[in-house]
Amino acid sequence: MIFETVVTTLAPDGRKHVAPMGVRYRGRHVVLMPFKPSTTYDNILATRCAVLNIVTDTRVFAGCVTGRRDWPTQPAEHIVGVRLDCALSHVELALAETTDDAQRPVLHMSRVHEAVHARFAGFNRAQAAVLEGAVLVSRLHMLPPEKIDSEMAYLQIAIDKTAGPGEHEAWGWLVEAVRRHRETTTAVTGKGASS
């Protein structure tokens, strides 16, 4: 199974990087497969550390895929790193083993420290819709417009029925990203979005 999380890393110069990432759990290891090249991959290789953040504030996921990566953080406790303020829990990680790959290297990360900061209130359909919408936005350059439109229309139902203010804000960012992508595509190709 792949679990949707947010990974925070630091560059050697101290700049923080926040990135949504699907992870796998293998006993005491957390398995990350960042794309190459990527800031997350470069930072982990340089510092040998990362923080896994478990969040339900879907604005972080939507924000990261729409250019909003400056989320409040605080220092990690046992590694050189940062965790998200909004994390329900976090796991501080150290690089244990790397399997190289041209596109997606496999990073086995050891759990150094774990902490719980807030209780999990339960699942919300709008949160799941925002996550799926963020995945769609991250793939706008690969998917046909009709697929994007049909998926977004279906996800809109969960937003309309169950979203709170945070999910509405996140969803608005995603809808705006789709609109901007269509305008840019039309300007470059001279064709409409469904052409």
C-alpha positions as CSV (number, residue, x, y, z in Angstrom):
1,M,0.0,0.0,0.0
2,I,1.0,3.6,-0.7
3,F,0.2,6.2,1.9
4,E,-0.1,9.9,1.0
5,T,2.1,12.0,3.3
6,V,4.1,15.2,3.1
7,V,7.9,15.0,3.3
8,T,10.0,17.9,4.5
9,T,13.7,18.1,3.8
10,L,16.4,20.7,4.2
11,A,19.0,21.7,1.7
12,P,22.6,21.9,2.9
13,D,22.2,25.7,3.1
14,G,19.2,25.3,5.4
15,R,16.4,26.1,2.9
16,K,13.4,23.9,3.6
17,H,11.5,22.0,1.0
18,V,7.9,20.6,1.4
19,A,6.6,17.9,-1.0
20,P,3.6,15.6,-1.0
21,M,4.8,12.0,-1.4
22,G,3.3,8.6,-1.4
23,V,5.3,6.3,0.9
24,R,5.4,2.6,1.8
25,Y,6.1,1.2,5.3
26,R,8.4,-1.8,5.6
27,G,8.8,-2.6,9.3
28,R,11.0,0.0,10.9
29,H,11.8,1.5,7.5
30,V,9.8,4.1,5.5
31,V,10.4,3.7,1.7
32,L,10.5,6.8,-0.4
33,M,10.7,6.8,-4.2
34,P,11.3,10.5,-5.2
35,F,11.7,11.3,-8.8
36,K,15.1,12.1,-10.2
37,P,15.9,14.9,-10.5
38,S,14.0,16.4,-7.6
39,T,14.7,18.7,-4.7
40,T,13.6,16.0,-2.2
41,Y,16.0,13.5,-3.6
42,D,18.9,15.9,-3.7
43,N,18.3,17.1,-0.1
44,I,18.1,13.6,1.3
45,L,21.3,12.6,-0.4
46,A,23.0,15.7,0.9
47,T,21.8,15.6,4.5
48,R,20.8,11.9,4.8
49,C,17.6,13.1,6.7
50,A,13.9,13.8,6.1
51,V,10.7,14.2,8.1
52,L,7.5,12.3,7.3
53,N,4.5,14.5,8.1
54,I,1.0,13.0,8.5
55,V,-1.5,15.8,7.8
56,T,-5.2,16.2,7.2
57,D,-4.9,19.8,6.1
58,T,-5.3,19.2,2.4
59,R,-4.2,22.8,1.7
60,V,-0.7,21.5,2.0
61,F,-1.1,19.0,-0.8
62,A,-3.0,21.4,-3.1
63,G,-0.7,24.2,-2.2
64,C,2.4,22.3,-3.1
65,V,1.1,21.4,-6.6
66,T,0.0,24.9,-7.2
67,G,3.2,26.7,-6.1
68,R,2.4,27.3,-2.5
69,R,5.2,25.5,-0.6
70,D,5.9,28.0,2.3
71,W,4.2,26.2,5.2
72,P,4.9,26.9,8.8
73,T,7.4,24.5,10.3
74,Q,9.3,23.9,13.5
75,P,12.6,22.2,14.1
76,A,12.8,18.4,14.3
77,E,13.8,17.0,17.6
78,H,16.4,14.4,16.8
79,I,17.7,15.2,13.3
80,V,18.6,18.3,11.4
81,G,15.2,19.0,9.7
82,V,11.8,20.5,10.1
83,R,8.3,19.3,10.6
84,L,5.1,20.9,9.6
85,D,3.2,22.8,12.3
86,C,-0.1,21.3,11.0
87,A,1.2,17.7,11.2
88,L,-1.0,15.4,13.3
89,S,2.2,13.3,13.8
90,H,5.6,13.2,12.3
91,V,8.4,10.7,11.9
92,E,12.1,11.8,11.8
93,L,14.0,9.7,9.3
94,A,17.6,8.9,8.5
95,L,18.8,7.4,5.2
96,A,19.7,3.7,5.7
97,E,20.0,2.4,2.2
98,T,19.7,3.6,-1.4
99,T,18.8,1.6,-4.5
100,D,19.6,3.8,-7.6
101,D,17.4,4.0,-10.6
102,A,17.4,6.4,-13.5
103,Q,14.0,7.7,-12.8
104,R,12.8,6.7,-9.3
105,P,15.5,5.6,-6.8
106,V,14.4,3.7,-3.7
107,L,15.4,5.3,-0.4
108,H,15.0,3.1,2.7
109,M,14.7,5.5,5.7
110,S,15.1,4.4,9.3
111,R,12.7,5.8,11.9
112,V,14.8,7.9,14.3
113,H,11.9,9.6,16.3
114,E,8.1,9.7,16.2
115,A,5.7,12.1,17.8
116,V,1.9,12.6,17.9
117,H,0.7,16.2,18.0
118,A,-3.1,16.0,17.5
119,R,-5.8,13.4,17.3
120,F,-7.2,12.1,14.1
121,A,-10.8,13.1,13.9
122,G,-11.8,10.8,11.1
123,F,-12.1,10.6,7.3
124,N,-13.7,13.4,5.3
125,R,-14.7,12.9,1.6
126,A,-13.7,16.4,0.7
127,Q,-10.2,15.8,2.0
128,A,-9.9,12.7,-0.2
129,A,-11.3,14.7,-3.2
130,V,-8.7,17.4,-2.7
131,L,-5.9,14.8,-2.6
132,E,-7.2,13.2,-5.9
133,G,-7.5,16.7,-7.4
134,A,-3.9,17.5,-6.4
135,V,-2.8,14.3,-8.2
136,L,-4.7,15.4,-11.3
137,V,-3.2,18.9,-11.2
138,S,0.3,17.3,-10.9
139,R,-0.5,15.5,-14.2
140,L,-2.1,18.2,-16.3
141,H,0.7,17.9,-18.8
142,M,0.0,14.2,-19.2
143,L,-3.8,13.7,-19.2
144,P,-6.3,14.7,-21.8
145,P,-8.6,17.6,-20.9
146,E,-11.7,15.4,-21.0
147,K,-10.2,13.1,-18.3
148,I,-9.4,16.1,-16.1
149,D,-12.9,17.6,-16.6
150,S,-14.7,14.4,-15.8
151,E,-12.6,13.6,-12.7
152,M,-12.8,17.1,-11.4
153,A,-16.6,17.2,-11.9
154,Y,-17.0,13.9,-9.9
155,L,-14.7,15.2,-7.1
156,Q,-16.7,18.4,-7.0
157,I,-19.6,16.4,-5.5
158,A,-17.6,15.6,-2.4
159,I,-16.4,19.2,-2.1
160,D,-20.0,20.5,-2.3
161,K,-21.3,18.0,0.2
162,T,-18.6,17.7,2.9
163,A,-15.9,20.4,2.5
164,G,-15.0,22.8,5.3
165,P,-13.3,26.2,4.7
166,G,-9.8,24.6,4.3
167,E,-11.0,22.1,1.7
168,H,-12.9,24.9,-0.2
169,E,-9.7,27.0,-0.3
170,A,-7.5,24.1,-1.4
171,W,-10.1,23.1,-4.1
172,G,-10.2,26.7,-5.4
173,W,-6.4,26.6,-5.9
174,L,-6.7,23.4,-7.9
175,V,-9.6,24.7,-10.1
176,E,-7.5,27.8,-10.7
177,A,-4.5,25.7,-11.7
178,V,-6.5,23.8,-14.2
179,R,-7.9,27.1,-15.7
180,R,-4.4,28.6,-15.9
181,H,-3.1,25.4,-17.6
182,R,-5.9,25.6,-20.2
183,E,-5.2,29.3,-20.9
184,T,-1.5,28.6,-21.3
185,T,-2.1,25.6,-23.5
186,T,-4.5,27.6,-25.7
187,A,-2.1,30.5,-26.0
188,V,0.8,28.2,-27.0
189,T,-1.1,25.9,-29.4
190,G,-3.8,28.4,-30.6
191,K,-6.3,25.5,-30.0
192,G,-9.1,25.2,-27.5
193,A,-8.7,22.9,-24.5
194,S,-10.7,20.1,-26.0
195,S,-9.2,20.3,-29.5
